């Protein structure tokens, strides 16, 4: 896909990534998922001597040597990941995300069984199936849709170059599906347009944070109308639980001590403003205190291949600070909310 091609041809572009912009645009989880896939490829490379992207490099070099046009037929990985997330229920997304976090502590070795599964799918599917609870949920967006997409791209290339031989370099797991779709797709342009569309996002998930804020503020108001002592007790519960869990998340990510303190102070406030998250604030502070060096970007793919490297590298560690402090604040919001209404229910 274009982004992978760009990463192979211009590896120094990674060092130009604006992490703060990544957090502002809500792409932190996407970047983390890309790093997980890269870590899986790197583990394969180190364990079996398989160079990541070797097949794509070989295809590019052959095309260049013969003066032939290079066509990137795979779908953009960002689109694939977003369609994958959209195809899962919120519970399965949570399982997938928790599996992603758990994969950081997994064994560094990829067993022979997983290598055999690679022959039936591809690295993208295998990397996510490694920590998914059900591979079937991943098959449609990660394999079947991409089979259709690549077949449509192949047909369009064939129509642009009639009478020419076209060499396609694809994963073994895609070959059968692509061949089948070559004979069934009638309008490749319409097929591509359909597969590039991102599923519409429902409105109700965006309303939930505002409803929670309204309930919490109502709880504060109700507490103060009963007594000032109760009202301040509810505020203290909110600050300690929400801020404490966000700070714990930052601490687990090995954040700078000032970042941990910032998480404690910021989370109770940002949780009452859905337009900004605690992770945004903690990541900004961490970047200010521990700005990633050139060597951090250069060694990123190698570092994340082992779970300890996620904490050692400043780039990946900042991502962990963002994710863990955000998760802590989210859990704290619900726990503190239950605590507040528990106190209100128990008071006259």
C-alpha positions in Angstrom: 0.0 0.0 0.0 1.2 3.6 -0.4 2.1 4.2 3.2 4.1 1.0 3.4 5.8 1.9 0.1 6.7 5.3 1.5 8.1 3.7 4.7 10.3 1.4 2.6 11.6 4.1 0.2 11.9 6.9 2.7 12.7 5.4 6.1 13.9 8.8 7.4 10.4 10.1 7.0 9.5 8.4 10.3 11.8 10.9 12.1 9.7 13.7 10.8 6.5 12.4 12.5 4.9 15.1 14.6 3.8 13.1 17.7 1.8 16.0 19.1 -0.2 16.3 15.9 -0.8 12.5 16.0 -2.4 12.9 19.4 -4.4 15.9 18.4 -5.9 14.2 15.3 -6.8 11.1 17.4 -4.4 8.8 15.5 -2.4 7.5 18.5 -4.2 4.2 18.5 -3.7 3.8 14.8 0.0 4.5 15.1 0.3 2.1 18.0 -1.5 -0.6 15.9 1.0 0.0 13.1 3.9 -0.4 15.5 2.4 -3.7 16.7 2.4 -4.9 13.1 5.9 -3.6 12.6 7.0 -5.3 15.8 5.6 -8.6 14.6 7.4 -8.3 11.3 10.6 -7.4 13.1 10.3 -10.5 15.4 9.9 -12.6 12.3 13.0 -10.9 10.8 15.2 -11.5 13.8 14.0 -15.1 14.5 13.9 -16.5 10.9 16.1 -14.1 9.0 13.1 -12.7 7.0 13.7 -9.1 6.0 10.6 -7.0 6.6 9.3 -5.8 3.2 11.8 -7.9 1.3 9.2 -9.0 -1.3 8.1 -5.4 -2.0 11.7 -4.2 -2.3 12.4 -7.0 -4.8 9.4 -6.0 -6.9 10.4 -2.3 -6.8 14.0 -3.1 -7.8 12.9 -5.3 -10.7 10.4 -2.7 -12.0 13.1 0.0 -11.8 15.7 -2.2 -13.4 13.4 -2.8 -16.4 12.0 0.7 -16.6 8.5 -0.6 -15.9 5.7 1.2 -14.0 5.1 0.2 -10.4 1.5 -0.1 -9.3 0.6 -0.4 -5.6 -2.5 -2.6 -5.5 -3.0 -3.2 -1.8 -5.5 -1.0 0.2 -4.1 1.8 2.5 -3.5 0.2 5.9 -5.3 3.0 7.7 -8.5 2.4 5.8 -8.2 -1.3 6.5 -7.7 -0.8 10.2 -10.6 1.6 10.4 -12.9 -0.7 8.5 -11.8 -3.5 10.8 -12.6 -1.5 13.9 -16.0 -0.5 12.5 -16.9 -4.2 11.8 -16.5 -5.2 15.4 -18.9 -4.6 18.3 -17.7 -2.3 21.1 -17.0 -5.4 23.3 -14.9 -7.0 20.6 -13.0 -3.8 20.1 -12.3 -3.7 23.8 -11.1 -7.3 23.6 -8.9 -6.4 20.6 -7.5 -3.3 22.4 -6.8 -5.3 25.6 -5.2 -8.0 23.5 -3.0 -5.3 21.9 -1.8 -4.2 25.3 -1.3 -7.8 26.5 0.7 -8.5 23.4 3.4 -6.1 24.7 4.2 -8.7 27.3 4.0 -11.7 25.0 6.9 -14.0 24.2 9.4 -12.6 21.7 9.3 -15.8 19.7 6.9 -16.6 16.8 6.2 -20.3 16.8 6.1 -22.6 13.8 2.3 -22.8 13.9 2.0 -19.1 13.4 4.4 -19.3 10.5 2.1 -21.9 8.9 -0.8 -19.6 9.4 1.1 -16.9 7.5 0.9 -19.1 4.5 -2.9 -19.0 4.7 -3.1 -15.2 5.3 -0.6 -12.4 5.5 1.5 -10.5 8.0 -1.3 -7.9 8.7 -3.8 -10.6 9.6 -1.3 -12.6 11.6 -0.1 -9.6 13.6 -3.6 -8.8 14.7 -4.8 -12.4 15.0 -1.9 -12.9 17.4 -3.9 -11.1 20.1 -7.4 -11.3 18.8 -9.9 -13.7 20.4 -11.5 -14.8 17.2 -9.7 -14.8 13.8 -13.1 -15.0 12.0 -13.9 -11.4 12.9 -10.7 -10.2 11.3 -10.9 -12.3 8.1 -13.5 -10.2 6.2 -11.8 -6.7 6.5 -8.2 -7.9 6.6 -8.2 -10.6 3.9 -11.4 -10.9 1.9 -11.9 -7.2 1.3 -8.3 -6.8 0.3 -8.5 -9.7 -2.1 -11.3 -7.8 -3.9 -9.5 -4.6 -3.7 -6.3 -6.0 -5.2 -8.2 -7.8 -7.9 -9.9 -4.6 -8.9 -6.6 -2.7 -8.9 -5.1 -5.5 -11.0 -8.0 -5.3 -13.5 -7.6 -1.5 -13.8 -3.9 -1.9 -14.5 -4.6 -4.5 -17.1 -7.1 -2.2 -18.9 -4.6 0.7 -18.8 -1.9 -1.6 -20.4 -3.8 -3.9 -22.8 -1.8 -6.8 -24.2 1.0 -6.4 -21.6 2.1 -8.9 -19.1 1.6 -7.8 -15.5 3.6 -9.3 -12.6 1.9 -9.0 -9.2 3.7 -9.7 -6.0 1.2 -10.7 -3.3 1.0 -12.8 -0.2 0.3 -16.5 -0.7 -2.8 -16.2 1.4 -4.3 -13.7 -1.1 -3.6 -15.6 -4.3 -6.7 -17.8 -4.4 -9.1 -15.0 -3.5 -7.6 -12.6 -6.0 -7.9 -15.1 -8.8 -11.5 -15.7 -8.0 -12.4 -12.0 -8.0 -10.6 -11.4 -11.3 -13.4 -13.4 -13.0 -16.3 -11.9 -11.0 -15.6 -8.1 -10.8 -17.4 -6.3 -13.6 -16.7 -2.7 -12.6 -13.4 -2.3 -10.8 -13.7 1.4 -10.3 -17.0 1.0 -8.4 -15.5 -1.9 -6.5 -12.6 0.3 -5.3 -14.9 3.2 -4.4 -17.0 0.8 -2.2 -13.9 -0.7 -0.5 -12.3 2.7 0.2 -15.3 4.1 1.9 -15.1 4.3 5.7 -18.2 3.1 7.4 -20.4 6.0 8.8 -19.9 6.5 12.5 -23.0 6.5 14.6 -23.8 9.7 16.5 -24.7 8.1 19.9 -21.1 7.2 20.9 -20.3 11.0 20.7 -23.2 11.8 22.9 -22.2 9.4 25.7 -19.3 11.5 27.1 -21.6 14.6 27.3 -24.3 12.6 29.1 -21.8 11.3 31.6 -20.5 14.9 32.2 -24.1 16.1 32.7 -24.8 13.3 35.2 -21.6 14.0 37.2 -22.3 17.7 37.4 -25.9 17.0 38.4 -24.5 14.7 41.2 -22.2 17.6 42.4 -25.2 20.0 42.4 -27.4 17.5 44.2 -24.7 16.9 46.8 -24.1 20.6 47.5 -27.9 21.2 47.8 -28.0 18.6 50.6 -24.9 19.8 52.5 -21.6 21.5 51.7 -19.7 18.6 53.4 -21.4 16.0 51.1 -20.7 18.2 48.0 -17.0 18.5 48.8 -16.8 14.8 49.6 -18.1 14.1 46.1 -15.6 16.4 44.5 -12.8 14.8 46.5 -14.0 11.3 45.3 -14.0 12.5 41.7 -10.5 14.0 42.0 -8.9 11.1 43.8 -10.4 8.3 41.8 -10.2 9.8 38.4 -6.8 11.6 38.9 -5.4 8.6 40.8 -6.1 6.0 38.1 -4.9 8.3 35.3 -1.7 8.9 37.3 -1.4 5.2 37.8 -1.6 4.7 34.0 1.1 7.2 33.4 3.2 5.6 36.1 2.8 2.2 34.5 4.0 3.7 31.2 7.2 4.9 33.1 6.3 8.5 32.5 8.3 11.4 33.9 7.3 12.2 37.6 6.0 15.6 36.5 3.9 13.8 33.8 2.4 11.6 36.5 1.6 14.6 38.7 0.1 16.3 35.6 -2.1 13.2 35.0 -3.5 13.4 38.5 -4.3 17.1 38.2 -5.5 17.1 34.6 -7.7 14.0 34.5 -10.5 15.2 36.8 -10.8 18.4 34.7 -10.4 16.9 31.2 -13.0 14.3 32.1 -15.5 17.1 32.4 -14.6 18.3 28.9 -15.0 15.6 26.2 -13.2 17.8 23.7 -9.9 17.1 25.3 -8.6 13.9 27.0 -6.2 13.4 29.8 -3.9 11.6 27.4 -3.5 14.7 25.2 -2.2 16.7 28.2 0.1 14.0 29.6 1.5 13.2 26.2 2.2 16.9 25.6 4.0 17.2 29.0 6.0 14.0 28.4 7.1 15.3 25.0 8.2 18.6 26.5 10.2 16.9 29.3 11.6 14.0 27.3 11.6 15.0 23.6 12.4 12.0 21.4 15.9 12.1 19.8 16.8 11.1 16.2 18.1 7.8 17.5 14.7 7.0 19.1 13.0 7.2 15.7 15.8 5.3 14.0 15.6 2.4 16.4 11.8 2.5 16.9 11.0 -0.6 14.7 13.7 -2.7 16.4 12.9 -1.5 19.9 9.2 -2.3 19.8 9.9 -5.9 18.6 10.5 -6.6 22.4 8.1 -5.5 25.1 10.9 -3.8 27.1 11.7 -1.7 24.1 8.3 0.0 24.2 9.3 1.6 27.6 12.9 2.2 26.5 12.2 4.1 23.3 10.9 7.7 23.9 8.6 7.6 20.9 6.8 4.4 21.9 6.9 5.3 25.6 5.0 8.6 24.8 2.4 6.5 23.0 2.1 4.3 26.1 1.8 7.4 28.3 -1.1 8.7 26.1 -2.9 5.3 26.0 -2.4 4.3 29.6 -3.3 7.7 31.2 -6.3 7.9 28.9 -7.5 4.4 29.8 -7.0 5.2 33.5 -9.0 8.4 33.3 -11.8 6.6 31.4 -12.0 3.8 34.0 -11.8 6.4 36.8 -14.7 8.4 35.3 -17.0 5.4 35.5 -15.8 4.3 39.0 -16.0 7.8 40.4 -19.4 8.3 38.9 -20.7 5.1 40.6 -19.1 6.3 43.8 -20.7 9.7 43.6 -24.2 8.3 43.1 -23.6 5.6 45.7 -23.0 8.3 48.3 -26.0 10.2 47.1 -28.2 7.2 47.3 -26.9 6.5 50.9 -27.4 10.0 52.2 -30.7 11.5 53.3 
